[in-house]
Amino acid sequence: MKEFLYSVDSAAIGVALLVSMGVVIELGYRIGLRKNRSANEAFRSHVNTMAASLLGILALLLGFTLSLALQRFDSRSDAVVDEANAIGTAYLRAQMLPESVREHSRNLLRDYTDQRVEAGSMAKLNEAAGAALTAKSARTQTELWDQARRSVTVDPNPATSGLFVQALNDVFDQFGKRDASLNRHVPELVLMLLYATFLLAGATIGYSSGVAVHRPSFVTYIMAALILAVVFLILDLDRPRRGLIQVSQEPMTSLQVSMKADAAQPPRQ
């Protein structure tokens, strides 16, 4: 299912939240001013209690949503490490393959690593280029599997070709795992509920200020700004290919550098 919020810039969402929060606080304040004439002390106490309760619910939702975003961020980071380890293991085991398929398999693994590094640095919005790169990686996987089949035909020894086939299977599994983790986000319904609670809490705070016949204080807007900062952090963590906080691609880039250095060395006798 296509996610609407994920395609919207997080800065635009932050501005929309800020403006809507100011609007609902002011609206709540004006409604509260009208109610002030018939409000007694018990009613004001009740409104203040409800405002505190809504802020508590908002804090609970913020903590829950931030935890979801952090879990998904950690899983993406782990997926990069696991894929780099899987490709590195396959590259090392390719050294034991029969000479007829050894160098070609290692060259394919270098190309495959380049493609996976490029995929990690590509923006999600560039869907056409992303689809083309995924198709290219799939073709490289097919070529690698063909090399694995040839190596088994030439040398069916499980300690050589068999280990390479096993490592190659792990490479393919990690490909799917990493791509799946990139497409796993905080459910949009949770973000919508967070937004609704955010606005309701702001409206209730404004209403309680109107009932008490004083405008919302500067501290109120500081609190709203801090809440907005947490929401922005959640959105940024949930967008692994753009934003301020990005998944480190260092394991893959380090593997790429080591492969190129190995390729530059003279052939072993």
KEKE-3310 file (N, C-alpha, C; in steps of 0.2 Angstrom, whole numbers, plus 5000, padded with zeros to 4 digits):
npx = (5004:5003:5011:5006:5012:5025:5030:5030:5039:5049:5052:5041:5030:5034:5032:5019:5013:5018:5011:4997:4996:4998:4986:4976:4978:4975:4962:4956:4958:4950:4937:4937:4937:4924:4917:4920:4912:4902:4909:4914:4925:4926:4924:4934:4945:4942:4944:4958:4963:4959:4967:4980:4979:4977:4990:4998:4993:4998:5012:5014:5011:5020:5032:5030:5029:5042:5050:5046:5051:5065:5068:5066:5076:5087:5086:5088:5101:5108:5105:5113:5126:5125:5123:5135:5144:5140:5143:5156:5161:5157:5165:5178:5177:5176:5189:5193:5187:5186:5199:5193:5182:5184:5190:5181:5169:5173:5175:5162:5156:5162:5157:5144:5144:5147:5135:5126:5131:5129:5115:5112:5115:5106:5092:5075:5065:5069:5063:5062:5076:5080:5073:5078:5091:5089:5085:5096:5105:5098:5101:5114:5115:5109:5119:5130:5125:5125:5138:5141:5134:5142:5154:5151:5149:5162:5170:5164:5166:5162:5169:5174:5167:5154:5154:5155:5143:5134:5137:5134:5120:5117:5120:5111:5099:5102:5101:5087:5082:5088:5083:5069:5069:5072:5060:5051:5041:5036:5019:5007:4994:4997:5005:4995:4986:4995:4996:4983:4981:4991:4985:4973:4977:4984:4973:4965:4974:4974:4960:4959:4967:4959:4947:4953:4955:4967:4980:4988:5004:5022:5029:5021:5021:5035:5034:5026:5035:5045:5039:5036:5049:5052:5043:5047:5060:5056:5050:5061:5070:5063:5064:5075:5083:5085:5086:5091:5096:5104:5106:5121:5133:5145:5150:5148:5154:5167:5170:5169:5180:5191:5189:5192:5206:5211:5209:5218:5230:5244:5242:5241:5253)
npy = (4994:5011:5024:5039:5050:5047:5051:5065:5079:5080:5092:5100:5094:5096:5110:5111:5105:5114:5126:5122:5118:5131:5136:5128:5130:5144:5144:5136:5144:5155:5149:5145:5157:5162:5152:5155:5164:5156:5147:5138:5136:5122:5117:5123:5116:5103:5105:5107:5096:5087:5092:5089:5075:5072:5077:5067:5056:5059:5060:5046:5041:5047:5042:5028:5028:5033:5023:5013:5019:5019:5005:5001:5008:5003:4990:4992:4996:4985:4976:4981:4978:4964:4961:4965:4957:4945:4946:4948:4936:4927:4932:4928:4914:4912:4911:4898:4892:4882:4886:4890:4897:4905:4919:4926:4925:4932:4944:4947:4948:4959:4969:4967:4972:4985:4989:4987:4996:5008:5007:5009:5022:5029:5040:5038:5043:5043:5033:5026:5025:5017:5005:5001:4999:4988:4978:4977:4972:4960:4953:4951:4943:4931:4928:4925:4914:4905:4904:4897:4885:4880:4878:4868:4858:4856:4854:4846:4845:4847:4856:4866:4871:4869:4876:4889:4890:4889:4901:4910:4909:4914:4928:4931:4930:4940:4951:4952:4954:4966:4975:4974:4979:4992:4996:4996:5004:5016:5013:5021:5025:5025:5037:5046:5045:5050:5063:5068:5067:5076:5088:5089:5090:5102:5110:5108:5114:5127:5130:5128:5139:5149:5148:5151:5164:5170:5172:5159:5155:5159:5148:5137:5137:5134:5121:5115:5117:5108:5096:5095:5094:5081:5074:5077:5071:5058:5056:5058:5048:5038:5038:5032:5034:5048:5064:5070:5060:5046:5029:5021:5018:5012:4999:4992:5001:5000:4987:4987:4995:4987:4976:4982:4985:4972:4968:4975:4970:4960:4945:4930:4917)
npz = (5000:4996:5004:5010:5018:5018:5006:5007:5011:5026:5032:5028:5034:5047:5047:5044:5056:5066:5062:5063:5076:5082:5078:5083:5097:5098:5094:5103:5114:5112:5112:5125:5132:5129:5137:5149:5157:5163:5170:5184:5199:5200:5187:5180:5186:5182:5168:5168:5173:5163:5152:5157:5157:5143:5139:5145:5138:5125:5128:5130:5117:5110:5115:5112:5098:5095:5099:5090:5078:5081:5083:5070:5063:5069:5064:5051:5051:5056:5045:5035:5040:5041:5027:5021:5028:5023:5009:5009:5015:5005:4995:4999:5000:4987:4982:4983:4973:4957:4945:4933:4935:4945:4945:4937:4945:4957:4951:4948:4961:4965:4957:4961:4974:4972:4966:4977:4986:4979:4979:4992:4994:4987:4984:4990:4983:4970:4961:4948:4945:4955:4953:4941:4946:4955:4946:4939:4949:4952:4940:4941:4952:4946:4937:4945:4952:4941:4939:4951:4949:4939:4945:4954:4945:4940:4951:4963:4977:4993:5002:4995:4982:4988:5000:4994:4987:4998:5005:4995:4994:5006:5004:4994:5003:5012:5004:5001:5014:5018:5009:5012:5025:5023:5017:5028:5038:5052:5055:5046:5051:5065:5065:5061:5071:5082:5077:5078:5092:5096:5091:5098:5111:5111:5108:5120:5129:5125:5127:5141:5145:5141:5148:5161:5158:5153:5142:5133:5139:5136:5139:5136:5122:5121:5125:5115:5104:5108:5108:5095:5090:5094:5086:5073:5074:5075:5062:5054:5058:5052:5039:5030:5019:5016:5024:5041:5049:5045:5039:5042:5029:5030:5033:5020:5011:5016:5013:5000:4997:5001:4993:4980:4983:4984:4971:4964:4967:4962:4953:4963:4964)
capx = (5000:5007:5011:5006:5016:5032:5032:5030:5045:5048:5051:5035:5026:5035:5029:5011:5012:5019:5005:4991:4997:4996:4979:4971:4978:4971:4955:4954:4958:4944:4931:4937:4935:4916:4914:4922:4907:4898:4913:4916:4931:4926:4924:4941:4949:4941:4947:4965:4964:4958:4972:4985:4978:4979:4997:5000:4992:5002:5018:5014:5011:5027:5037:5029:5031:5049:5053:5045:5056:5072:5068:5067:5082:5092:5086:5091:5109:5110:5104:5119:5132:5124:5124:5142:5148:5138:5146:5163:5162:5157:5171:5184:5176:5177:5196:5194:5183:5190:5201:5189:5176:5186:5191:5174:5165:5176:5173:5155:5155:5164:5152:5138:5145:5146:5128:5123:5133:5125:5108:5111:5115:5101:5086:5069:5061:5071:5060:5064:5083:5080:5070:5083:5097:5087:5085:5103:5107:5095:5104:5121:5114:5108:5126:5134:5122:5127:5145:5141:5133:5148:5160:5149:5150:5169:5172:5158:5169:5158:5173:5176:5161:5149:5154:5153:5135:5131:5139:5130:5113:5116:5121:5104:5095:5103:5098:5080:5082:5090:5078:5063:5070:5071:5053:5047:5041:5031:5012:5004:4989:5000:5007:4989:4984:4999:4995:4977:4982:4994:4981:4968:4981:4985:4966:4963:4978:4971:4954:4960:4969:4953:4943:4956:4956:4974:4983:4994:5011:5027:5031:5016:5024:5041:5032:5024:5041:5049:5035:5037:5055:5052:5039:5052:5065:5053:5050:5068:5072:5058:5066:5082:5087:5085:5085:5097:5099:5104:5109:5128:5134:5152:5152:5148:5160:5174:5171:5171:5187:5195:5189:5196:5213:5213:5209:5224:5236:5246:5239:5245:5256)
capy = (5000:5017:5028:5046:5054:5045:5055:5072:5081:5080:5099:5102:5091:5100:5117:5110:5104:5120:5131:5119:5118:5137:5138:5125:5133:5150:5142:5133:5149:5159:5146:5145:5164:5162:5148:5158:5167:5151:5142:5139:5133:5115:5116:5125:5111:5098:5106:5107:5088:5084:5094:5085:5068:5072:5077:5061:5051:5062:5058:5039:5040:5049:5037:5022:5029:5034:5016:5009:5021:5017:4998:5000:5011:4998:4984:4993:4996:4978:4973:4983:4974:4957:4960:4966:4951:4939:4947:4947:4929:4924:4934:4925:4907:4911:4910:4891:4889:4880:4892:4892:4901:4909:4926:4929:4925:4937:4951:4948:4950:4966:4973:4967:4976:4992:4990:4988:5003:5013:5006:5012:5029:5032:5043:5034:5047:5041:5026:5023:5023:5012:4999:4999:4996:4982:4974:4975:4967:4953:4950:4949:4937:4926:4926:4922:4907:4901:4902:4892:4879:4878:4876:4862:4853:4855:4852:4845:4845:4852:4860:4871:4874:4868:4882:4895:4890:4891:4908:4914:4909:4919:4934:4932:4931:4947:4956:4953:4956:4973:4979:4974:4983:4999:4998:4995:5011:5016:5013:5028:5026:5028:5044:5050:5046:5055:5070:5070:5068:5082:5094:5089:5092:5109:5114:5108:5118:5134:5130:5129:5146:5154:5147:5155:5171:5172:5169:5154:5158:5157:5141:5133:5137:5130:5114:5113:5116:5102:5090:5095:5092:5074:5071:5078:5066:5051:5056:5058:5041:5033:5040:5030:5036:5055:5067:5071:5054:5041:5023:5021:5013:5011:4992:4991:5005:4997:4980:4989:4997:4981:4972:4985:4984:4965:4967:4979:4966:4955:4938:4925:4911)
capz = (5000:4995:5010:5008:5022:5017:5000:5009:5014:5033:5034:5026:5039:5053:5047:5045:5063:5070:5061:5065:5083:5084:5076:5088:5103:5098:5093:5110:5119:5111:5114:5132:5134:5129:5142:5156:5161:5166:5173:5191:5200:5199:5180:5178:5189:5178:5162:5169:5173:5156:5148:5159:5154:5136:5138:5146:5132:5120:5129:5129:5110:5107:5117:5108:5091:5094:5100:5084:5073:5083:5081:5062:5062:5071:5060:5044:5052:5056:5039:5031:5042:5039:5020:5020:5030:5019:5003:5011:5016:4998:4991:5002:4998:4979:4981:4983:4967:4952:4941:4927:4937:4951:4944:4935:4951:4961:4948:4949:4967:4966:4953:4965:4980:4969:4965:4983:4989:4976:4981:4999:4994:4982:4987:4989:4978:4963:4960:4942:4945:4960:4950:4937:4949:4958:4941:4938:4954:4950:4934:4943:4956:4941:4934:4951:4953:4935:4941:4957:4946:4935:4950:4957:4940:4939:4957:4968:4984:4998:5006:4991:4979:4992:5004:4991:4986:5005:5006:4990:4997:5012:5000:4992:5008:5015:4999:5003:5021:5018:5005:5016:5031:5020:5016:5034:5042:5057:5052:5044:5056:5071:5064:5061:5078:5085:5075:5081:5099:5096:5090:5103:5117:5110:5109:5127:5133:5124:5130:5148:5146:5140:5154:5166:5156:5152:5136:5134:5141:5132:5141:5132:5115:5121:5126:5109:5100:5110:5105:5087:5088:5094:5080:5068:5075:5073:5055:5051:5059:5048:5032:5030:5013:5016:5031:5044:5052:5040:5041:5040:5024:5031:5032:5013:5008:5018:5009:4993:4996:5002:4986:4975:4984:4982:4964:4962:4969:4957:4954:4967:4960)
cpx = (5004:5006:5011:5011:5023:5035:5032:5036:5044:5048:5045:5030:5027:5032:5022:5009:5012:5013:4999:4991:4995:4989:4974:4972:4975:4964:4952:4953:4952:4937:4931:4935:4927:4913:4916:4917:4903:4902:4914:4922:4932:4927:4931:4946:4948:4944:4955:4967:4964:4964:4979:4985:4979:4986:5000:4999:4997:5010:5019:5015:5018:5032:5036:5031:5039:5052:5052:5050:5063:5073:5070:5073:5088:5092:5089:5099:5111:5110:5110:5125:5131:5126:5132:5146:5146:5142:5154:5165:5162:5163:5177:5183:5177:5184:5197:5190:5188:5193:5197:5184:5178:5186:5184:5170:5167:5174:5166:5153:5157:5159:5145:5138:5145:5139:5124:5125:5129:5117:5107:5111:5110:5095:5080:5065:5063:5069:5062:5071:5084:5078:5075:5089:5095:5087:5092:5107:5105:5099:5111:5120:5113:5115:5130:5131:5124:5134:5146:5139:5138:5153:5158:5150:5157:5172:5167:5160:5165:5162:5175:5170:5155:5148:5153:5146:5132:5131:5135:5123:5112:5117:5114:5099:5095:5101:5091:5078:5083:5085:5071:5063:5070:5064:5048:5047:5036:5024:5009:4998:4991:5002:5001:4986:4988:4998:4988:4977:4986:4990:4976:4971:4982:4978:4964:4967:4975:4964:4954:4962:4963:4949:4946:4957:4963:4977:4988:5000:5016:5030:5027:5019:5031:5039:5030:5030:5045:5045:5036:5044:5056:5048:5044:5057:5062:5052:5056:5071:5069:5060:5074:5087:5088:5084:5092:5100:5098:5108:5116:5129:5142:5154:5152:5153:5167:5175:5172:5178:5192:5195:5193:5204:5215:5213:5215:5230:5238:5243:5244:5247:5254)
cpy = (5006:5022:5035:5050:5053:5049:5062:5073:5082:5087:5102:5100:5095:5107:5117:5109:5110:5125:5128:5119:5126:5139:5135:5128:5140:5149:5140:5139:5154:5156:5146:5152:5164:5158:5151:5161:5162:5146:5143:5136:5126:5113:5118:5119:5105:5099:5105:5099:5085:5086:5090:5078:5068:5073:5071:5056:5053:5059:5050:5037:5042:5044:5030:5023:5030:5027:5012:5012:5019:5010:4997:5003:5006:4992:4985:4994:4989:4974:4975:4979:4967:4956:4960:4960:4945:4940:4945:4940:4925:4925:4930:4917:4907:4910:4902:4888:4887:4886:4894:4897:4906:4916:4929:4930:4931:4944:4952:4950:4957:4971:4973:4971:4983:4994:4991:4994:5008:5013:5010:5019:5033:5034:5038:5037:5045:5034:5023:5021:5017:5005:4997:4996:4989:4977:4972:4970:4960:4949:4947:4943:4931:4923:4923:4915:4903:4899:4897:4885:4876:4875:4870:4856:4851:4852:4851:4844:4850:4857:4866:4874:4874:4874:4888:4895:4892:4899:4913:4914:4914:4926:4936:4934:4938:4952:4957:4956:4964:4977:4979:4979:4991:5001:4997:5001:5010:5017:5020:5030:5028:5035:5048:5051:5050:5062:5072:5071:5075:5088:5095:5092:5100:5113:5114:5113:5126:5135:5132:5136:5151:5154:5151:5162:5174:5168:5164:5157:5156:5150:5136:5132:5133:5123:5111:5112:5110:5096:5090:5093:5084:5071:5072:5072:5059:5051:5055:5051:5036:5034:5038:5032:5044:5058:5068:5065:5048:5035:5023:5016:5011:5004:4990:4995:5002:4991:4982:4991:4991:4977:4975:4985:4977:4964:4970:4975:4962:4949:4934:4919:4905)
cpz = (5000:5001:5008:5012:5020:5011:5001:5013:5022:5036:5033:5032:5045:5053:5048:5052:5067:5068:5064:5073:5086:5083:5081:5095:5104:5098:5100:5115:5118:5113:5122:5135:5134:5135:5149:5160:5165:5170:5180:5192:5199:5192:5178:5180:5184:5171:5162:5169:5167:5151:5150:5157:5147:5135:5140:5141:5126:5121:5128:5122:5107:5109:5113:5101:5090:5095:5094:5079:5075:5082:5074:5060:5063:5066:5053:5045:5052:5049:5034:5033:5040:5031:5018:5022:5025:5012:5004:5012:5009:4994:4993:5000:4990:4978:4980:4977:4962:4948:4936:4929:4942:4950:4942:4941:4956:4958:4948:4956:4969:4963:4958:4971:4978:4969:4972:4987:4986:4978:4988:4999:4990:4986:4985:4983:4971:4962:4954:4942:4950:4957:4945:4940:4953:4952:4939:4943:4954:4945:4936:4948:4951:4938:4939:4952:4947:4937:4946:4954:4942:4939:4953:4952:4939:4945:4962:4975:4988:5002:5002:4987:4984:4997:5001:4989:4993:5006:5001:4992:5002:5009:4998:4997:5011:5010:5001:5009:5021:5015:5009:5022:5029:5019:5022:5038:5048:5053:5051:5049:5062:5071:5064:5068:5082:5083:5078:5088:5100:5096:5096:5110:5117:5111:5116:5131:5132:5127:5138:5150:5145:5145:5160:5164:5156:5146:5137:5134:5136:5133:5137:5125:5115:5121:5119:5104:5102:5108:5098:5086:5089:5088:5074:5068:5073:5065:5051:5052:5054:5041:5031:5024:5012:5023:5034:5047:5047:5042:5038:5035:5025:5030:5024:5010:5010:5014:5002:4992:4997:4996:4981:4976:4983:4975:4961:4963:4963:4958:4958:4963:4964)
residu = (MET:LYS:GLU:PHE:LEU:TYR:SER:VAL:ASP:SER:ALA:ALA:ILE:GLY:VAL:ALA:LEU:LEU:VAL:SER:MET:GLY:VAL:VAL:ILE:GLU:LEU:GLY:TYR:ARG:ILE:GLY:LEU:ARG:LYS:ASN:ARG:SER:ALA:ASN:GLU:ALA:PHE:ARG:SER:HIS:VAL:ASN:THR:MET:ALA:ALA:SER:LEU:LEU:GLY:ILE:LEU:ALA:LEU:LEU:LEU:GLY:PHE:THR:LEU:SER:LEU:ALA:LEU:GLN:ARG:PHE:ASP:SER:ARG:SER:ASP:ALA:VAL:VAL:ASP:GLU:ALA:ASN:ALA:ILE:GLY:THR:ALA:TYR:LEU:ARG:ALA:GLN:MET:LEU:PRO:GLU:SER:VAL:ARG:GLU:HIS:SER:ARG:ASN:LEU:LEU:ARG:ASP:TYR:THR:ASP:GLN:ARG:VAL:GLU:ALA:GLY:SER:MET:ALA:LYS:LEU:ASN:GLU:ALA:ALA:GLY:ALA:ALA:LEU:THR:ALA:LYS:SER:ALA:ARG:THR:GLN:THR:GLU:LEU:TRP:ASP:GLN:ALA:ARG:ARG:SER:VAL:THR:VAL:ASP:PRO:ASN:PRO:ALA:THR:SER:GLY:LEU:PHE:VAL:GLN:ALA:LEU:ASN:ASP:VAL:PHE:ASP:GLN:PHE:GLY:LYS:ARG:ASP:ALA:SER:LEU:ASN:ARG:HIS:VAL:PRO:GLU:LEU:VAL:LEU:MET:LEU:LEU:TYR:ALA:THR:PHE:LEU:LEU:ALA:GLY:ALA:THR:ILE:GLY:TYR:SER:SER:GLY:VAL:ALA:VAL:HIS:ARG:PRO:SER:PHE:VAL:THR:TYR:ILE:MET:ALA:ALA:LEU:ILE:LEU:ALA:VAL:VAL:PHE:LEU:ILE:LEU:ASP:LEU:ASP:ARG:PRO:ARG:ARG:GLY:LEU:ILE:GLN:VAL:SER:GLN:GLU:PRO:MET:THR:SER:LEU:GLN:VAL:SER:MET:LYS:ALA:ASP:ALA:ALA:GLN:PRO:PRO:ARG:GLN)
# end
